[in-house]
């Protein structure tokens, strides 16, 4: 949870410093919320023995920005925390997403993001 909190603080700081368009923090917030909801739905389905969400879908939504919400959901729900292969893949997606954000904080990445969002 500390990692997620620090990440969100970095995104907020990058936004306040003008390095990131404000929409970026909104995207992370919305996608993280949706990701938390999907983890909750998957955990609920697991308890009922119902149809489950594919792991690659959970990993993909984490990759596109939902990993902070996934970290929170994993800890609160105790969902997907024991399966080591999933955790490894999950943290790889989090690092990839964070790397892209790190690039967006550079001069070239910042100008690219601004051009794409205009």
KACORHU-V816616 format. One record per residue. PHI is phi in whole degrees, 0 to 359 (* if undefined). Layout:
BEGIN
PHI ; PHI
END
This chain:
BEGIN
* ; 296 ; 299 ; 298 ; 297 ; 297 ; 299 ; 297 ; 297 ; 295 ; 297 ; 297 ; 296 ; 297 ; 291 ; 296 ; 281 ; 82 ; 278 ; 235 ; 296 ; 304 ; 297 ; 299 ; 295 ; 295 ; 298 ; 300 ; 296 ; 294 ; 294 ; 294 ; 297 ; 299 ; 297 ; 301 ; 298 ; 296 ; 297 ; 297 ; 297 ; 294 ; 296 ; 298 ; 295 ; 297 ; 295 ; 273 ; 74 ; 268 ; 302 ; 250 ; 286 ; 292 ; 300 ; 295 ; 291 ; 297 ; 293 ; 296 ; 293 ; 293 ; 298 ; 276 ; 129 ; 268 ; 297 ; 298 ; 293 ; 294 ; 300 ; 298 ; 297 ; 300 ; 287 ; 291 ; 273 ; 53 ; 241 ; 68 ; 266 ; 268 ; 281 ; 296 ; 296 ; 292 ; 299 ; 298 ; 297 ; 299 ; 290 ; 296 ; 294 ; 295 ; 294 ; 299 ; 298 ; 294 ; 295 ; 297 ; 297 ; 302 ; 296 ; 297 ; 279 ; 281 ; 301 ; 292 ; 293 ; 296 ; 292 ; 299 ; 298 ; 296 ; 296 ; 293 ; 270 ; 271
END
